[in-house]
Amino acid sequence: MTTPLGLDGATPIALADIAAAERALGFTLPPALVALCLAENGGMPTRCWLIDEARDMEYWVNWFIPIEPAEATTGKGLVSIYCQMVGEGVLPADSLPFANDAGGNFFLLDRDDRRVWFMPMDEWHHEETAEQNWARSGRAVANSLTAFLAALSAEVPSWARE
């Protein structure tokens, strides 16, 4: 794992909470996500900028979604957000939201190829399926969660300082 993100964090969790989340989801969480949540479980990161020079884009990661402790009932954790979004047909079942930006757009981990994607929700077309929206608007931003975390920077882009 890379250097800490400085997350201000949700409630710390244990392996039992990971196991409960995996039971509720019906699949095993990626090891890199488990390691992140055990070390720093959700919150606002101090290293929050992802620079995509190939597309001349900067992404602001505003919030990492926590895994709630097994007994929690707030409905704001990774499990409840995933279940709600898949249930409403907003998210393909093979995509796991783990962070978002300040505009409500999601960073998703593809459970099949482990790449990290950015899904701009403001480009969503309700007449299309989640898969169609994903294919049209989703942008791969890192080859893995580990690469995504390593690429995050505390350096604020010049346009954001003005």
N, C-alpha and C positions, 0 to 999 in steps of 0.2 A: 504494500500500500504506500502511497505517496505521502507527502507531508500533510498534516492536519488541515482541514478546511476552515477551522475556527468557527464551526457551527455553534450557535447559541443554544441549540438542542432542545429536544423534547425530553420526556422522561427516559432515563437510561433503561436499556432492555438487557435481557439475558438470553441464553440459548433456548430456554423454554418458550420465550416469547416468539423467537424465530420459528420454532417448531409449530406453535399455535398458528402463526401467520401462514405457514406453508400448508397446514391442514385446511385452513379456511380458503386459501387460494386454489388448492388442488394441484400444486406443483412446487418444486424445489426452487428456492431463490438462488440467484447466481452468487457464487462465493465472494466476489468483489463487493456486491451490495450488502451481503451479510456482514462482511468485515467492516464496511463503512458504518453500518447502523449499530454494530456493537461498539465501535470506537466513538462515533459522533452521530447520534440518532436524530437526524432532522434539524431543521432550522435555517437561519440566514447565514450563508458563508461569507467569510472575509475575502477569500479568493473566489470572486463571483463573475469574472469576465472570461468568455470563450471567444477567441479571435479566429475566424475562419477566413484566412487570407485568400484562399482559392475563390471564394464567392464575394470577397470584400464585405463581409458581414461580421458584426459583433453581437454576441448573445449575452444577455445579463441573466445569470442564474440567481433568482431572488430567494428561492426557498427549496430546500430538500425535504421531501415528504417523509415523515418518520414512520417507523413501524411501531404501532402502539403496543403497550404491554397487554398481555392476554386479557386482563380484566377490564381494560379501558372500553368506554362506550361513547366516545365523543363523535365518532364517524368521520374523523379528519385524518386518519392514517392511511398508509399505503393500501391495506387490504380493502377498506371501505371505498376508497376512491377508485381502485381498480374494479371492484365488483359493480359499483354504480355506473361507471363509464362503459364497461362491457355490457351490462344489463340494459342500458339505454341505447346500445348500438353505436356509441360514439367512438369506441376504441376496439380495434381488432384484438381478439383474445390472446394473441401471441405478443402483445406489446404491454410493457409494464411501466406505468408512469412513476418516476422517482423524484422529479423536481419540476419546478415551473418558473416562469419569468413573472415580472410584475403585471403583465397584461393577461395572465391566465392561460398562456400557452404552455405546453408541456414538453419536457424532455423525457423520452421513453427509451426503455431498453428492450430491444427485440430479443425475445426468448429463444429464437431459433439460431440466429447468427451472431447474437450478443453485441451488435452494433448499437450505438446511441443515436437516436433520432430526435429532431425538433419538430413538433407538430403545432403549427400556428392555427389556433382555434378560430381566429377571426377570418380565416379563409375557408371556413367550413361551409359546405353546401348541403343543406338538409335533404335535398332530393337524391343525394348520393349515399351509398353505404359507407361504413367506416373504412373499408378496404379501398374503395374508390377515392375517398378523401385523402387517405394516407398516400396512395400512389400519386395523386396530383400535387399535394401540398407538403408532404413529409420531406424533411431534409436530413440525410445522414450527416452527423457532425463529428463522430468519432468511431473508430473501429472496435472499441471496447469501452466498458465503464472505467477500467483502469486508465486507459489513454485519455478519456474525457476528464477524469479527476486530475490527472497530471497536467493537462493543458490549461486548467483554470488558473487565472492570474488575478492578483490584487491590483494590477496596473489598470487604471481607469482610462479608457480611450479619450483622446483629446476632445472629441465632439461632446462627450458627456460631462466634461469639466467646465464647459462654457455656460 
